[in-house]
Amino acid sequence: MMYDYLIVGAGLYGSVAARELTDGGKKVLVIDKRNTIGGNVYTANIEGIHVHQYGAHIFHTNDKAVWEYVNRFAEFNRFTNSPVANYKGELYSLPFNMYTFNKMWGVTDPRDARRIIEEQKREAGITEPRNLEEQAISLVGTDIYEKLVKGYTEKQWGRKCSELPAFIIKRLPVRYTFDNNYFNAKYQGIPVGGYTKMVANMLRGIEVRLNTDYLAQKEELDALADRVIYTGPIDAYFHFALGALEYRSVRFETELLDTDNFQGNAAVNYTDAETPYTRIIEHKWFEFGKDDQGNDLPKTVISKEYSSEWKPGDEPYYPVNDEKNSSLYQEYRKLADLEQNVIFGGRLGEYRYYDMDQVIASALQKAAQLK
């Protein structure tokens, strides 16, 4: 064997595992079927703008150890996520806070906002939320649910809110203050120079082969290493023997515009059902409209995001963690446990939605066990 570990996937999980195992004295080979490193946090450089090619990624965490870890590989700016909701031309603050309540109901007293939400929850007859719709109404009331949650969520998931599990929206931030910071996290920011630069620093000195499809060359690649860390889709590894797990996918329409400012914010969510896309990202505002040298950027790049049901050939983004898919994953998990020399990790390997800090923490923990 030429390597101790073959790591399939140069995303965050694979890159962190590769760095830690290499520093622990192991010989590692990283492969990826794409021609880029970074997985879905890859950022392309367009006219000096770091474009989040696979959707907006804002790093946020309360885990000090993870924050200190990523700061080994990048300097982070002070970006704070404060998205805006656009409902048929009406603009509302996200997260839901006193600005939102004032625009919706004209209230300025947090007690009045609480009273209205409790009244609407009571009128809806909700005691113990059974689905996403009831969970949302119990958090923000019927008015906000109808305008700012329902259309957006049903576009995103392709299912009625009443058919989606409540836990999807349990972390929806609701504040009775004027705090516009979407994430309730101690540490937050964007890596200066983009995520690709950060991942390249993680992989420095480690052999990486791109344009390499593991499943198409599995026997040949397996022969190179004692063990495999696999971060691709778990069902694809087993040739969909038990059926395909369901995902939501996202299609991006990205445009370079000859203007210095399209929407004045990094993220604007379109919450009505009629607008076909879920949001527009204006990438330059993740870094305050500046290039790497601190100069103002004369152009801008926007991406419209369209959610869709995953089909073969699409990029899988969000696991549909309903009862049916969770049960199917558990069956695949039993098969995975029989693979003695293969470790399944990351968003696709474990079929779960991970924030970036959770991916990194999971990879650090697994690498510590393997050293």
C-alpha positions as CSV (number, residue, x, y, z in Angstrom):
1,M,0.0,0.0,0.0
2,M,1.3,3.5,-0.9
3,Y,-0.9,5.4,1.5
4,D,-2.3,4.9,4.9
5,Y,-5.5,6.8,4.0
6,L,-7.4,7.5,0.7
7,I,-9.7,10.4,1.3
8,V,-12.6,10.7,-1.1
9,G,-13.6,14.3,-1.4
10,A,-11.7,17.6,-1.0
11,G,-14.4,19.4,0.9
12,L,-14.2,20.5,4.5
13,Y,-14.5,17.1,6.1
14,G,-12.0,15.5,3.8
15,S,-9.5,18.4,4.0
16,V,-9.6,18.7,7.7
17,A,-9.2,14.9,8.1
18,A,-6.3,15.0,5.6
19,R,-4.5,17.8,7.5
20,E,-4.9,16.1,10.9
21,L,-3.8,12.7,9.7
22,T,-0.9,14.0,7.8
23,D,0.2,16.0,10.8
24,G,-0.1,12.8,12.8
25,G,2.4,11.1,10.6
26,K,0.1,9.3,8.2
27,K,0.6,9.2,4.4
28,V,-2.6,10.5,2.8
29,L,-4.0,10.8,-0.7
30,V,-7.0,13.1,-1.4
31,I,-9.1,12.7,-4.5
32,D,-12.1,14.6,-5.8
33,K,-14.2,14.1,-8.9
34,R,-14.4,17.8,-9.5
35,N,-11.6,19.9,-10.9
36,T,-11.6,22.1,-7.8
37,I,-10.9,21.7,-4.1
38,G,-13.2,22.9,-1.3
39,G,-16.3,20.9,-2.1
40,N,-19.3,23.1,-1.8
41,V,-17.4,25.9,-0.1
42,Y,-15.4,26.5,-3.3
43,T,-15.1,30.2,-4.2
44,A,-14.3,31.3,-7.8
45,N,-12.7,34.6,-8.5
46,I,-14.7,36.7,-11.0
47,E,-13.5,40.2,-11.6
48,G,-11.8,40.2,-8.1
49,I,-15.0,39.0,-6.4
50,H,-15.0,35.8,-4.5
51,V,-18.1,34.0,-5.8
52,H,-19.7,31.3,-3.6
53,Q,-20.2,29.0,-6.5
54,Y,-22.3,26.4,-4.6
55,G,-24.4,28.8,-2.5
56,A,-23.6,31.3,0.2
57,H,-21.4,30.0,3.1
58,I,-21.1,32.2,6.2
59,F,-18.9,30.7,8.8
60,H,-20.4,30.9,12.3
61,T,-19.8,28.9,15.5
62,N,-19.8,28.9,19.3
63,D,-17.1,26.3,19.4
64,K,-13.9,28.2,20.3
65,A,-11.7,25.2,19.4
66,V,-13.2,25.1,15.9
67,W,-12.8,28.8,15.5
68,E,-9.2,28.7,16.5
69,Y,-8.6,25.8,14.1
70,V,-10.0,27.6,11.0
71,N,-8.0,30.7,11.9
72,R,-4.9,28.7,11.5
73,F,-5.6,28.6,7.8
74,A,-7.3,31.9,7.1
75,E,-7.9,35.4,8.5
76,F,-11.6,36.0,8.9
77,N,-13.4,39.3,8.4
78,R,-16.2,40.7,10.6
79,F,-19.1,39.9,8.2
80,T,-22.4,39.6,10.0
81,N,-25.3,37.9,8.3
82,S,-28.3,40.2,8.1
83,P,-30.5,39.0,5.2
84,V,-33.5,40.8,4.0
85,A,-36.9,39.3,3.1
86,N,-38.7,40.6,0.0
87,Y,-42.4,39.9,-0.1
88,K,-43.9,41.3,-3.4
89,G,-41.7,44.4,-3.0
90,E,-42.2,44.8,0.8
91,L,-38.9,44.5,2.6
92,Y,-38.6,42.9,6.1
93,S,-35.7,42.2,8.4
94,L,-34.4,38.8,8.9
95,P,-34.0,37.4,11.5
96,F,-37.5,38.1,12.7
97,N,-37.0,40.9,15.2
98,M,-38.5,44.2,16.3
99,Y,-37.9,45.7,12.9
100,T,-39.9,42.9,11.3
101,F,-42.7,43.3,13.9
102,N,-42.8,47.0,13.5
103,K,-43.1,46.7,9.7
104,M,-45.8,44.0,10.0
105,W,-48.0,45.4,12.8
106,G,-46.7,48.9,13.6
107,V,-45.7,47.9,17.1
108,T,-42.7,49.3,18.9
109,D,-43.1,47.5,22.3
110,P,-41.8,44.0,22.5
111,R,-44.7,43.1,24.7
112,D,-47.2,44.0,22.0
113,A,-45.3,41.8,19.5
114,R,-45.4,38.9,21.9
115,R,-49.1,39.4,22.6
116,I,-50.0,39.4,18.8
117,I,-48.0,36.2,18.2
118,E,-49.6,34.5,21.2
119,E,-53.0,35.5,20.0
120,Q,-52.4,34.2,16.5
121,K,-51.0,30.9,17.9
122,R,-54.0,30.5,20.1
123,E,-56.4,31.2,17.2
124,A,-54.6,28.6,15.1
125,G,-55.3,26.1,17.9
126,I,-51.7,25.0,18.2
127,T,-50.5,23.5,21.5
128,E,-47.8,20.9,20.4
129,P,-46.6,21.6,16.9
130,R,-46.8,18.5,14.7
131,N,-45.3,19.9,11.5
132,L,-43.3,22.9,10.1
133,E,-46.4,25.0,9.5
134,E,-47.5,24.7,13.1
135,Q,-44.0,25.2,14.4
136,A,-43.6,28.4,12.4
137,I,-47.0,29.8,13.6
138,S,-46.1,29.0,17.2
139,L,-42.9,31.0,16.8
140,V,-43.9,34.0,14.8
141,G,-47.7,34.0,14.3
142,T,-49.9,33.5,11.3
143,D,-49.2,36.9,9.5
144,I,-45.4,36.4,9.4
145,Y,-45.8,32.7,8.5
146,E,-48.0,33.5,5.6
147,K,-45.8,36.3,4.2
148,L,-42.3,35.4,5.1
149,V,-42.1,31.6,5.8
150,K,-44.7,29.7,3.8
151,G,-43.8,30.6,0.2
152,Y,-40.1,30.5,0.7
153,T,-40.1,27.2,2.5
154,E,-42.3,25.4,0.1
155,K,-40.1,26.6,-2.8
156,Q,-37.1,25.4,-1.0
157,W,-38.3,22.0,-0.1
158,G,-40.9,21.3,-2.9
159,R,-43.4,20.2,-0.3
160,K,-46.2,21.8,1.7
161,C,-45.2,23.2,5.1
162,S,-47.8,20.9,6.7
163,E,-46.0,17.9,5.3
164,L,-42.5,18.9,6.5
165,P,-41.2,18.0,10.0
166,A,-41.2,20.6,12.7
167,F,-37.5,20.3,13.5
168,I,-36.5,21.9,10.2
169,I,-37.5,25.4,11.5
170,K,-36.9,25.0,15.2
171,R,-33.7,27.0,14.9
172,L,-35.5,29.9,13.2
173,P,-34.2,33.0,15.0
174,V,-36.9,35.1,16.6
175,R,-35.8,38.1,18.7
176,Y,-37.7,40.8,20.6
177,T,-34.9,43.2,20.1
178,F,-33.5,45.2,17.2
179,D,-30.6,42.8,16.7
180,N,-30.2,42.1,13.0
181,N,-27.5,39.3,13.4
182,Y,-29.1,36.2,11.9
183,F,-26.8,33.8,13.7
184,N,-26.7,33.6,17.4
185,A,-23.0,32.6,17.4
186,K,-20.1,34.1,19.2
187,Y,-17.7,33.8,16.2
188,Q,-18.7,34.7,12.6
189,G,-17.1,35.8,9.4
190,I,-15.9,35.1,5.9
191,P,-12.3,34.0,5.2
192,V,-10.3,36.8,3.6
193,G,-9.4,35.7,0.1
194,G,-12.2,33.2,0.0
195,Y,-12.8,29.6,1.1
196,T,-10.7,28.1,-1.7
197,K,-7.6,29.8,-0.3
198,M,-8.5,28.5,3.2
199,V,-8.9,24.9,2.0
200,A,-5.7,25.2,-0.1
201,N,-3.8,26.1,3.1
202,M,-5.3,23.1,4.8
203,L,-4.1,20.8,2.0
204,R,-0.6,22.3,1.7
205,G,2.0,19.6,1.3
206,I,-0.7,16.9,0.8
207,E,-1.1,15.0,-2.5
208,V,-4.4,15.8,-4.2
209,R,-5.7,14.3,-7.4
210,L,-8.7,16.1,-9.0
211,N,-10.9,14.9,-11.9
212,T,-10.8,11.5,-10.2
213,D,-14.1,9.6,-9.8
214,Y,-13.7,7.2,-6.9
215,L,-16.7,5.0,-7.7
216,A,-15.7,4.7,-11.3
217,Q,-12.2,3.5,-10.3
218,K,-12.9,2.0,-7.0
219,E,-11.0,-1.2,-7.2
220,E,-7.9,0.5,-8.5
221,L,-8.0,3.3,-6.0
222,D,-8.8,1.1,-3.0
223,A,-5.6,-0.8,-3.8
224,L,-3.6,2.3,-3.0
225,A,-4.4,2.7,0.7
226,D,-5.0,0.7,3.8
227,R,-8.2,2.6,4.7
228,V,-10.7,4.9,2.9
229,I,-12.4,8.0,4.2
230,Y,-15.5,8.4,2.0
231,T,-17.4,11.7,2.0
232,G,-19.6,11.1,-1.0
233,P,-23.3,10.0,-1.0
234,I,-23.7,6.8,1.1
235,D,-26.4,5.4,-1.2
236,A,-24.2,5.9,-4.3
237,Y,-21.4,3.9,-2.6
238,F,-23.7,0.9,-2.4
239,H,-24.9,1.5,-6.0
240,F,-28.4,2.5,-4.7
241,A,-29.0,-1.1,-3.8
242,L,-31.8,-0.2,-1.3
243,G,-33.1,2.7,-3.3
244,A,-32.0,6.4,-3.6
245,L,-32.1,8.8,-0.7
246,E,-33.9,12.0,-1.4
247,Y,-32.2,15.4,-1.5
248,R,-33.1,18.9,-2.5
249,S,-30.9,20.4,-5.1
250,V,-30.2,24.0,-6.1
251,R,-29.6,25.5,-9.5
252,F,-27.7,28.9,-9.7
253,E,-28.0,31.6,-12.4
254,T,-24.9,33.7,-11.9
255,E,-24.4,37.0,-13.7
256,L,-21.6,39.6,-13.8
257,L,-23.3,43.0,-13.9
258,D,-21.7,46.3,-15.0
259,T,-22.8,48.1,-11.9
260,D,-21.3,48.5,-8.5
261,N,-24.4,47.7,-6.5
262,F,-27.4,45.5,-7.4
263,Q,-29.3,45.1,-4.1
264,G,-27.2,46.6,-1.3
265,N,-27.0,43.4,0.7
266,A,-25.4,40.0,0.5
267,A,-28.6,38.0,0.7
268,V,-32.2,38.9,-0.2
269,N,-34.8,36.2,0.2
270,Y,-37.9,36.2,-2.0
271,T,-40.6,34.8,0.2
272,D,-43.7,34.9,-2.1
273,A,-44.7,31.8,-3.9
274,E,-44.8,33.4,-7.4
275,T,-41.1,34.4,-7.6
276,P,-39.4,31.3,-9.0
277,Y,-36.1,31.7,-7.1
278,T,-35.7,31.6,-3.4
279,R,-33.1,34.3,-3.0
280,I,-30.5,36.4,-4.7
281,I,-26.9,36.5,-3.4
282,E,-24.7,39.5,-4.2
283,H,-21.3,38.1,-3.5
284,K,-19.2,41.2,-3.1
285,W,-21.0,42.2,0.1
286,F,-19.6,39.2,1.9
287,E,-16.3,41.2,1.8
288,F,-17.8,44.7,2.0
289,G,-17.5,45.4,-1.7
290,K,-13.7,45.3,-1.6
291,D,-11.1,43.3,-3.5
292,D,-8.1,41.5,-1.9
293,Q,-6.2,44.8,-1.9
294,G,-9.0,46.7,-0.2
295,N,-10.1,48.6,-3.3
296,D,-13.8,49.2,-4.2
297,L,-15.1,46.8,-6.9
298,P,-16.6,48.6,-9.9
299,K,-18.7,45.6,-10.9
300,T,-20.9,43.0,-9.1
301,V,-21.8,39.4,-9.3
302,I,-25.3,38.0,-8.4
303,S,-26.6,34.5,-8.1
304,K,-30.3,33.6,-8.3
305,E,-31.0,30.3,-6.5
306,Y,-33.7,27.9,-7.7
307,S,-34.5,24.9,-5.5
308,S,-35.5,21.6,-7.2
309,E,-35.9,17.9,-6.4
310,W,-32.7,16.0,-6.8
311,K,-32.3,13.6,-9.7
312,P,-29.3,11.7,-11.0
313,G,-26.7,14.1,-12.4
314,D,-27.7,16.9,-10.0
315,E,-25.7,18.1,-7.1
316,P,-27.2,16.8,-3.8
317,Y,-27.5,19.7,-1.3
318,Y,-30.0,19.2,1.5
319,P,-30.9,15.7,2.8
320,V,-34.7,15.3,3.1
321,N,-34.6,14.0,6.7
322,D,-38.2,12.9,6.9
323,E,-39.3,9.6,8.4
324,K,-39.0,7.6,5.1
325,N,-35.5,8.8,4.2
326,S,-34.2,8.6,7.8
327,S,-35.3,4.9,7.9
328,L,-33.7,4.2,4.6
329,Y,-30.5,5.9,5.7
330,Q,-30.4,3.6,8.8
331,E,-30.5,0.6,6.5
332,Y,-27.6,2.0,4.5
333,R,-25.8,2.7,7.8
334,K,-26.0,-1.0,8.6
335,L,-24.3,-1.8,5.3
336,A,-21.7,0.9,6.0
337,D,-20.9,-0.7,9.4
338,L,-19.9,-3.9,7.6
339,E,-17.3,-2.1,5.5
340,Q,-14.3,-2.7,7.8
341,N,-11.8,-0.4,6.1
342,V,-14.1,2.4,5.1
343,I,-15.1,5.4,7.2
344,F,-18.2,7.4,6.1
345,G,-18.2,11.1,7.0
346,G,-19.6,14.5,6.2
347,R,-22.9,15.7,4.9
348,L,-23.4,13.1,2.2
349,G,-21.6,10.2,3.9
350,E,-23.8,10.6,7.0
351,Y,-26.9,11.9,5.2
352,R,-27.4,14.9,7.5
353,Y,-27.4,18.6,7.3
354,Y,-24.2,19.9,8.8
355,D,-23.2,23.5,9.4
356,M,-19.5,24.1,8.5
357,D,-18.4,24.2,12.1
358,Q,-20.1,20.9,12.7
359,V,-18.4,19.3,9.7
360,I,-15.0,20.5,11.0
361,A,-15.7,19.3,14.6
362,S,-16.8,15.9,13.3
363,A,-13.7,15.5,11.1
364,L,-11.4,16.6,14.0
365,Q,-13.0,14.0,16.3
366,K,-12.7,11.2,13.8
367,A,-9.1,12.1,12.9
368,A,-8.2,12.1,16.6
369,Q,-9.5,8.5,16.8
370,L,-7.6,7.4,13.8
371,K,-4.1,8.9,14.5
